[in-house]
Amino acid sequence: MNNSQQRGTTGRSQARRAELIATGRKLFADTSYDALSMDDIAKHAGVAKGLIYYYFDSKRGYYLAIVEDSVAELVARAGGDTDLPGAERVRRTIDSYLHYAEHHHAAYRTIVTGGVGSDAEVLAIRDAVREELVATIAEGAYGRRALPPIARLALVGWLSGVEGATLDWIGALGAPGRPDRAELGALLVRQLRATLEVIEEFVPECPAPPGPEEPFDPLGDLAPVTGSP
């Protein structure tokens, strides 16, 4: 736990810290990192600038806290429904992932692209969320999070494609013929099916889940995610 996190350990402090993070998420959704000064942030938050320094040490620390909060929400959405059968959990994981990207464009872009320039800490956060999502998919498909190296590489490659497609999809809002979330989700699930079948060829101890005639149907409809965006 870093110094700024230690300062938010009481209930009241946690609530104030969460309020500042929520404000920051809204601000950075519409304005670039470099265009916002600490004075701007304090003004929008309705607090003294020193309070932000108290909780986050610096503008960069504040930004990192916002990124970590966004990542936590994305992972929580994607990793939920642990009581579902594996195949359905995989489908729901993808739908929850797309749901997050659809309603949090700026935060999603930050997570996937690594945020400000080549900030090593933001890149580390991005890499950690990728590992968590790959592990979540592996758990849904195989019932375990740890994978042989070549199986992990195959899923990392699939996830890279998911990120690229999702970035293009959220950037094409309002474009003619843009697929809805269910259509894109079905496409990604089918691509995952192909990836899992290739993994089985290279790693027989990682068999692909049942085919389309079984519960894992890559063309089946994605159940919508409930809850507020």
C-alpha positions, 0 to 999 in steps of 0.5 A, a space after each residue: 500500500 502506497 502513502 496515498 492509499 494509506 491516507 484513505 483507510 478510514 471510512 470518511 477518507 475512503 469516501 472522500 478519496 472515492 469522490 475525487 476519483 469519480 470526479 477525475 474519471 469524468 474530467 479525464 473522459 473529456 479532457 487530455 491529461 496534459 490539458 488538465 492542471 491541478 488547479 483545474 481539477 481542484 476547481 471542478 472537484 470543489 476542493 482545495 488543491 492541497 487536498 488532492 495532493 494529500 490523497 494522491 501526492 501528485 497529478 500523476 499519482 491521481 491519474 494512476 489512481 483513476 486508471 487503477 479504479 477503472 481497471 478494477 471495475 473492468 475486471 469486476 465486470 468481466 470476472 463476475 458470474 463465477 457460479 455459471 457453467 464455464 461456457 456461459 461464463 466465457 460468453 458473459 465475460 466477453 459481453 461484460 467486457 464490451 459493456 464496459 468499453 461501450 459505456 466508458 470509452 475514455 477509461 477503456 482507451 486508457 487501459 488498453 493503450 497504456 495511458 499517458 505516453 509510455 508511463 511504465 506504471 500505467 503500462 504495468 497496470 494494463 499488462 496486469 489487467 490483460 493477464 487477469 482477463 486471460 486467466 478469467 477466460 482460461 478458467 471459464 474454458 478449462 476450469 483453471 487459470 494456469 496454462 501451458 505457455 503456448 496456450 497462454 500465448 494463443 489467448 493473449 493473441 486472441 485478446 489483442 484482437 479483441 482490444 483492436 476490434 473493441 477500440 474500432 467499435 467504440 470509435 465508430 459510434 453512429 457509423 452505418 452498419 455498426 454492429 451492436 454489442 450482441 453481434 460483436 460479442 458473438 463474433 468474438 466468441 466464435 473467434 475464441 472458439 477457433 482459438 481454443 480448437 487450435 490450442 487443443 491441436 498444440 496442447 491436447 491436455 487443453 481440450 476445447 469445450 463442447 462444440 456448437 451442439 453443446 452449451 458452448 454455442 459460438 453463434 448463440 445470443 449473448 445474455 445482456 448484462 444487467 445493471 447500470 452503465 
